[in-house]
C-alpha cells in the first residue's frame, strides 16, 4: 500500500490508541463499557424484534450467526498469550447481549 497522509494518520492514531489502552484500568473500563453496551443492544434487539413479531426468526438467526462468528474469533484459533483489545471488547459485547436475552426471557416467563 502507498504511504499516503491518510495511511500515516491512521497508523499514528492506531499507535496512540494502543498506547492509551495499554493501561490496565483503561482496558478494564473499555471492557466494562462494552459489556454494558451489549446489555443495551440485547434490550434493543429483543424489543424491536418483538414489537411486530415479523422479525423474530430473522433477528434470532442473525444473532446466532454473529455470536458463533465471535466465538470462532475468540475460541477457534490457537490461543495466544494476549488477545487483541478489539477481540476482547467484541467478546464482552457478546456476553452482554446473551446475558440480557436471558434476563428478558426470565422477565417474560415470570
C-alpha positions as CSV (number, residue, x, y, z in Angstrom):
1,X,0.0,0.0,0.0
2,X,1.2,3.5,-0.7
3,X,2.4,5.7,2.2
4,X,-0.1,8.5,1.9
5,X,-1.1,11.1,4.5
6,X,-4.3,9.3,5.4
7,X,-2.4,6.0,5.9
8,X,0.1,7.6,8.1
9,X,-2.6,9.4,10.1
10,X,-4.5,6.1,10.6
11,X,-1.2,4.4,11.7
12,X,-0.4,7.2,14.2
13,X,-3.9,7.2,15.6
14,X,-3.8,3.4,16.0
15,X,-0.5,3.5,17.8
16,X,-1.7,6.3,20.1
17,X,-4.9,4.3,21.0
18,X,-2.8,1.2,21.6
19,X,-0.5,3.1,24.0
20,X,-3.6,4.7,25.7
21,X,-5.3,1.3,26.1
22,X,-2.2,-0.4,27.5
23,X,-3.0,0.9,30.9
24,X,-4.9,-1.9,32.7
25,X,-7.5,0.3,34.3
26,X,-8.4,1.8,30.9
27,X,-8.5,-1.6,29.3
28,X,-10.9,-2.8,32.1
29,X,-13.1,0.3,31.7
30,X,-13.3,-0.3,27.9
31,X,-14.3,-3.9,28.6
32,X,-17.0,-2.9,31.1
33,X,-18.4,-0.3,28.7
34,X,-18.5,-2.9,26.0
35,X,-20.3,-5.3,28.4
36,X,-22.9,-2.6,29.3
37,X,-23.4,-1.6,25.7
38,X,-24.0,-5.3,25.0
39,X,-26.9,-5.3,27.5
40,X,-28.3,-2.2,25.8
41,X,-28.1,-3.9,22.4
42,X,-29.7,-7.0,23.8
43,X,-32.7,-4.9,25.1
44,X,-32.9,-3.0,21.8
45,X,-32.9,-6.2,19.7
46,X,-35.5,-8.0,21.8
47,X,-37.9,-5.1,22.0
48,X,-37.5,-4.1,18.4
49,X,-37.8,-7.6,17.0
50,X,-40.7,-8.5,19.4
51,X,-42.6,-5.3,18.5
52,X,-44.1,-6.6,15.3
53,X,-43.4,-10.3,15.5
54,X,-42.3,-10.5,11.9
55,X,-38.6,-10.1,12.5
56,X,-38.2,-12.7,15.3
57,X,-36.8,-15.5,13.2
58,X,-34.5,-13.2,11.2
59,X,-33.2,-11.5,14.3
60,X,-32.6,-14.8,16.0
61,X,-30.8,-16.2,13.0
62,X,-28.6,-13.1,12.8
63,X,-27.8,-13.2,16.5
64,X,-26.8,-16.9,16.3
65,X,-24.6,-16.2,13.3
66,X,-22.9,-13.2,14.9
67,X,-22.4,-15.0,18.2
68,X,-20.9,-18.0,16.5
69,X,-18.6,-15.7,14.5
70,X,-17.3,-14.1,17.7
71,X,-16.9,-17.5,19.3
72,X,-14.8,-18.5,16.3
73,X,-12.6,-15.4,16.7
74,X,-12.2,-15.8,20.4
75,X,-12.0,-19.6,20.9
76,X,-11.5,-21.1,17.5
77,X,-7.9,-20.2,16.7
78,X,-4.8,-21.2,18.7
79,X,-4.7,-19.3,21.9
80,X,-2.2,-16.5,22.1
81,X,-0.8,-15.2,25.3
82,X,-2.5,-11.9,24.9
83,X,-5.6,-11.3,22.8
84,X,-6.3,-8.1,20.9
85,X,-8.3,-5.5,22.7
86,X,-10.8,-5.4,19.9
87,X,-11.4,-9.2,20.2
88,X,-11.9,-8.9,24.0
89,X,-14.3,-6.0,23.5
90,X,-16.3,-7.9,21.0
91,X,-16.4,-10.9,23.3
92,X,-17.6,-8.6,26.2
93,X,-20.3,-7.2,23.9
94,X,-21.4,-10.8,23.0
95,X,-21.6,-11.7,26.7
96,X,-23.7,-8.6,27.4
97,X,-26.1,-9.4,24.6
98,X,-26.5,-13.1,25.7
99,X,-26.9,-12.1,29.4
100,X,-29.6,-9.6,28.6
101,X,-31.5,-12.0,26.4
102,X,-31.6,-14.4,29.3
103,X,-32.8,-11.6,31.6
104,X,-35.5,-10.7,29.1
105,X,-36.6,-14.4,28.9
106,X,-36.9,-14.6,32.7
107,X,-38.9,-11.4,32.7
108,X,-41.3,-12.9,30.1
109,X,-41.5,-16.2,31.9
110,X,-42.5,-14.8,35.3
